[in-house]
Amino acid sequence: MIMKKLEINKFDSIEVKIIRKLDREFIKEWSILVNQTESAHFFNTPAWFVSCLDAYNIYEYFIFAAYKGYVLVGVLPLVKEKKFGMDVYTTPGKRYLEKSSILVKSNSPYILNKLISEVLEYGNIYLTEVSEEIAESLSINKKKGLLTLSSINPYIRLNENPLGTLADKQIKRIKGKINNNFENLRFGHFRNNLGTHLQSVFELETRSSKKLAGKDSFADLKIRELFISLINYAKGFVVIDFVYYKSSPIVSSFGFVFKDRYLAYHTSFDNNFRSFIPGKLITFNMLTKLYEEGFSLFDFSRGHNEFKNDFTKNYVFQYDFYYSKNPLIRIWWESIHLARRLKARLIKNKRSLDGEYLFRRYKNSPIALDKMKDYALR
């Protein structure tokens, strides 16, 4: 490991190490920090990082670890990739990373700034899906960085209303589907034997509308390998749900549980059962079950659409962060994001907020920070 000491004064020093090889001792320290950090989530965990290393055959990685004394207080796990043609240090997972892997005790701006500054000593940095709170800190301490809105994330606070804003008419329709097919419908909620259930998810996707549209996620063998790795290395966080018609699954949901929160990661349904409103059928059942089990939050993950909007009007924004010490690279990134913003505006869908907000710069954020803190992933 490479070591560099950054000191403000004798009472407030941070030592930054670069971990090049994971061992049990560091994984234990990392896990303790996850458990002690209120804003932590599944994508902060060693289990997610190791799953990515395995699925994408990554052998070279750089975990920037911040210590205060002997105590780990910050982790920024990175790999080397290219973004818009430029070499960058970035978090692994590509488009399947739902939330930033930055983990900082108490969301300390000081620790965060030290970690980012250390990375910049070695090259360019690209961080994806950072929270509004982290984005605010980066906008203050790294003013030359580019912060653009990357995703809209709807959620439901189950302890307030387990069905969110789902209209009575919609609830009646869903219950009607259940009652009219009572003898044939069955729900499954699984945290064991996940390998077998994952194969059912793979098979179901071949009968989905995604397959017909040429958007089958698992046609990409790397994505298939990622889900297999998640079963192998993160099984304690994974839950797979199904709705069965007779003995055949007609809709599936692959998600993560972390403390008292659930994140919906992947959904697929048999296109032959479209009339059953399968997405709403499984979501309705899951919301009810998770509420009964004491979960406090249902995260619909990235992307805003009509389906999610029916269930909730609550959402938060996440941002991408680009930083290079080279002004020419910064200009290149700025021009690309201007083009992406214009494209989003031109093709926006009135049933989604994505076209309205995606790729906006952070300073144009239409949601106040206090609303972000209200979410707080609690």
SVG drawing of the C-alpha trace seen along z (x, -y; Angstrom):
<svg xmlns="http://www.w3.org/2000/svg" viewBox="-63 -28 67 53">
<polyline fill="none" stroke="black" stroke-width="0.4" points="0.0,0.0 1.1,-3.6 0.9,-6.0 0.7,-9.7 0.1,-11.9 -2.0,-15.0 -2.0,-17.2 -3.9,-20.4 -2.6,-20.4 -1.7,-17.9 -5.4,-17.6 -6.9,-17.0 -4.7,-14.8 -5.7,-12.5 -3.6,-9.7 -4.5,-8.5 -3.5,-5.1 -4.0,-3.5 -5.0,0.2 -3.9,2.3 -4.8,5.7 -7.9,6.4 -7.4,8.5 -9.7,9.6 -8.5,7.0 -9.3,4.1 -12.7,5.6 -13.5,5.8 -12.6,2.1 -14.6,1.1 -17.6,3.1 -17.4,1.4 -17.4,-2.0 -20.4,-1.0 -22.3,0.1 -21.5,-3.1 -22.4,-5.5 -26.0,-6.6 -25.9,-7.5 -24.3,-4.2 -26.0,-1.9 -25.4,1.3 -23.1,-0.3 -20.8,-1.5 -20.1,2.1 -17.1,4.4 -19.6,6.9 -20.6,4.6 -17.0,3.8 -15.8,7.4 -18.7,8.4 -17.6,5.9 -14.0,7.0 -15.1,10.6 -17.7,9.9 -15.6,7.4 -12.3,9.3 -10.7,6.3 -7.2,7.1 -5.9,3.6 -7.8,1.3 -7.1,-1.6 -8.9,-2.0 -8.2,-5.4 -8.6,-4.9 -8.7,-7.8 -7.6,-7.2 -7.7,-9.4 -5.3,-7.8 -5.9,-4.0 -9.6,-4.5 -10.8,-4.2 -13.0,-7.3 -13.4,-7.3 -13.2,-4.9 -13.2,-5.7 -12.8,-2.5 -11.7,-3.2 -10.5,-1.5 -8.9,-3.0 -11.2,-3.4 -11.7,-5.8 -14.5,-8.4 -15.2,-10.4 -11.7,-9.2 -9.8,-10.3 -8.2,-8.1 -10.0,-8.5 -10.1,-7.0 -13.7,-5.9 -16.0,-3.6 -16.7,-0.2 -20.1,1.0 -20.7,-1.2 -24.4,-1.8 -25.3,0.8 -23.9,-1.4 -27.1,-2.9 -25.4,-5.1 -22.0,-6.5 -19.5,-4.2 -17.9,-7.1 -18.1,-6.4 -17.2,-9.1 -17.9,-9.2 -20.6,-11.7 -20.4,-12.9 -17.5,-15.1 -16.5,-17.6 -13.0,-17.7 -12.5,-13.9 -14.2,-13.9 -12.0,-16.8 -8.8,-15.0 -9.8,-11.8 -10.6,-13.7 -7.4,-15.8 -5.3,-12.7 -6.9,-11.0 -6.1,-14.1 -2.4,-13.7 -2.5,-10.6 -4.8,-11.7 -8.3,-12.6 -11.4,-11.6 -14.9,-10.7 -17.5,-9.9 -21.0,-8.9 -24.3,-9.1 -23.1,-11.2 -25.7,-12.4 -26.9,-16.0 -25.1,-16.4 -21.8,-15.2 -22.4,-17.3 -22.8,-20.4 -19.5,-19.8 -17.8,-19.2 -19.2,-22.4 -17.7,-24.3 -14.3,-22.6 -13.6,-21.6 -15.0,-24.6 -13.3,-23.7 -15.0,-20.3 -18.0,-19.6 -21.1,-18.5 -24.1,-17.5 -27.4,-15.9 -27.1,-12.2 -30.4,-10.7 -33.7,-11.2 -34.5,-8.7 -38.1,-8.2 -38.8,-6.6 -41.6,-5.8 -41.4,-6.2 -43.2,-3.0 -43.7,-4.1 -45.7,-7.1 -47.8,-5.4 -46.8,-1.9 -48.6,-2.4 -47.3,-5.9 -49.5,-8.0 -51.1,-5.1 -54.6,-6.1 -57.6,-4.3 -58.7,-3.4 -55.3,-1.8 -55.4,0.1 -58.9,1.4 -57.7,2.5 -54.7,4.4 -56.8,6.1 -59.3,7.0 -56.6,8.8 -55.6,10.7 -59.1,11.6 -60.1,12.7 -57.1,15.0 -56.9,16.0 -56.5,19.7 -53.7,19.3 -51.6,16.4 -48.9,17.0 -46.2,14.6 -42.7,15.6 -40.2,13.6 -36.8,15.3 -33.5,14.7 -32.2,18.3 -31.4,20.6 -30.8,17.5 -28.8,19.2 -31.8,21.2 -34.1,18.2 -31.6,16.1 -31.8,18.7 -35.6,18.1 -35.0,14.4 -32.7,15.0 -35.3,17.2 -38.1,14.8 -36.3,12.0 -36.3,14.0 -40.1,13.7 -40.1,10.0 -40.9,6.9 -37.2,6.0 -36.2,9.0 -38.7,8.1 -37.3,4.6 -33.7,5.8 -33.0,4.5 -32.5,7.8 -30.0,6.9 -28.8,10.4 -27.9,10.8 -24.7,9.0 -22.7,11.8 -20.9,9.3 -24.2,8.2 -25.2,11.8 -21.9,12.4 -22.4,9.3 -25.7,10.7 -24.1,14.1 -21.3,12.4 -23.8,10.5 -25.4,13.9 -22.0,15.3 -20.5,12.3 -23.5,10.2 -26.1,12.8 -26.8,11.4 -28.1,8.3 -30.1,9.8 -33.8,10.6 -35.6,12.0 -39.4,11.6 -41.8,13.3 -45.4,13.4 -46.4,16.9 -49.3,17.7 -49.9,21.4 -46.3,22.7 -44.7,20.2 -43.2,16.9 -44.7,13.9 -42.8,11.1 -39.7,10.8 -37.9,8.2 -34.2,8.5 -33.3,6.1 -31.1,5.3 -32.0,5.0 -29.8,2.8 -30.7,2.3 -34.4,1.2 -34.3,0.1 -35.0,1.8 -33.7,0.9 -35.4,2.3 -32.6,3.1 -34.0,5.1 -37.5,6.0 -38.8,8.2 -42.1,9.6 -43.6,12.0 -45.0,10.0 -47.8,12.5 -49.2,11.4 -49.1,7.6 -52.9,7.4 -52.2,8.5 -50.3,5.1 -47.5,7.3 -45.2,4.4 -47.8,2.9 -48.9,6.3 -45.5,7.3 -44.7,3.8 -48.0,3.6 -47.3,7.0 -43.7,6.1 -44.7,2.7 -47.2,4.5 -44.8,7.2 -41.8,4.9 -44.0,2.6 -45.2,5.6 -41.5,6.7 -40.6,3.2 -38.8,1.7 -38.9,-2.1 -38.0,-3.0 -38.6,-1.6 -36.1,-3.0 -37.3,-2.7 -33.7,-3.3 -32.6,-5.6 -34.9,-6.9 -38.2,-8.7 -41.2,-7.4 -45.0,-7.2 -45.0,-3.9 -43.0,-5.2 -44.8,-8.5 -48.1,-6.6 -46.6,-5.3 -44.8,-8.4 -44.1,-12.1 -41.0,-12.0 -37.6,-11.9 -34.0,-13.0 -31.3,-13.9 -27.9,-12.4 -24.9,-13.9 -21.8,-13.0 -18.6,-14.7 -15.7,-15.2 -12.4,-16.8 -9.1,-17.2 -6.2,-19.6 -5.8,-19.9 -8.0,-22.8 -8.3,-21.4 -9.8,-18.2 -12.2,-20.2 -13.3,-22.2 -13.7,-18.9 -16.0,-17.5 -18.0,-20.7 -18.7,-20.6 -19.9,-17.0 -22.2,-17.8 -23.7,-20.7 -24.5,-18.5 -26.0,-15.9 -28.1,-18.5 -29.4,-19.8 -30.3,-16.2 -32.1,-15.5 -34.2,-18.6 -35.0,-17.8 -36.2,-14.2 -37.8,-14.7 -40.9,-12.7 -43.8,-14.6 -44.4,-11.5 -40.9,-11.6 -38.8,-14.3 -35.5,-12.9 -35.6,-15.2 -36.4,-18.2 -33.5,-17.8 -30.8,-15.3 -27.3,-16.8 -28.2,-20.1 -25.3,-21.6 -25.5,-21.4 -25.9,-25.2 -29.2,-24.9 -30.6,-22.2 -34.3,-22.9 -34.5,-21.0 -33.3,-22.6 -30.7,-20.8 -33.1,-20.5 -35.4,-18.2 -32.3,-16.1 -31.6,-15.7 -35.2,-14.8 -34.6,-11.7 -31.2,-10.9 -31.4,-7.2 -32.7,-6.5"/>
</svg>
